[in-house]
Amino acid sequence: MSINCSEKCLYQDDGLCTLNHITTSSGNSCSSCPYFKDKKTAN
């Protein structure tokens, strides 16, 4: 399954979400994705 993504997210690569497992929610209420992690602040 392919999930399109245009966010500047750690899991976004070439316009697709690459997250392939369930993880804890980021708690980010500003994003439409509960697993969003900003590429700039992610370790």
Contacts in CASP RR format, 6 or more apart in sequence:
PFRMAT RR
TARGET T0000
AUTHOR 0000-0000-0000
METHOD contacts of the structure
MODEL  1
MSINCSEKCLYQDDGLCTLNHITTSSGNSCSSCPYFKDKKTAN
2 16 0 8 1.000
3 16 0 8 1.000
3 17 0 8 1.000
4 15 0 8 1.000
4 16 0 8 1.000
4 17 0 8 1.000
5 11 0 8 1.000
5 12 0 8 1.000
5 15 0 8 1.000
5 16 0 8 1.000
5 17 0 8 1.000
5 33 0 8 1.000
6 12 0 8 1.000
6 15 0 8 1.000
7 31 0 8 1.000
7 33 0 8 1.000
7 36 0 8 1.000
8 38 0 8 1.000
8 39 0 8 1.000
8 40 0 8 1.000
9 17 0 8 1.000
9 33 0 8 1.000
9 36 0 8 1.000
9 37 0 8 1.000
9 38 0 8 1.000
9 39 0 8 1.000
10 37 0 8 1.000
10 38 0 8 1.000
10 39 0 8 1.000
10 42 0 8 1.000
11 17 0 8 1.000
11 18 0 8 1.000
11 19 0 8 1.000
11 35 0 8 1.000
11 37 0 8 1.000
12 18 0 8 1.000
12 39 0 8 1.000
17 33 0 8 1.000
19 35 0 8 1.000
23 35 0 8 1.000
25 34 0 8 1.000
25 35 0 8 1.000
26 34 0 8 1.000
26 35 0 8 1.000
26 36 0 8 1.000
26 37 0 8 1.000
27 34 0 8 1.000
28 34 0 8 1.000
28 36 0 8 1.000
END
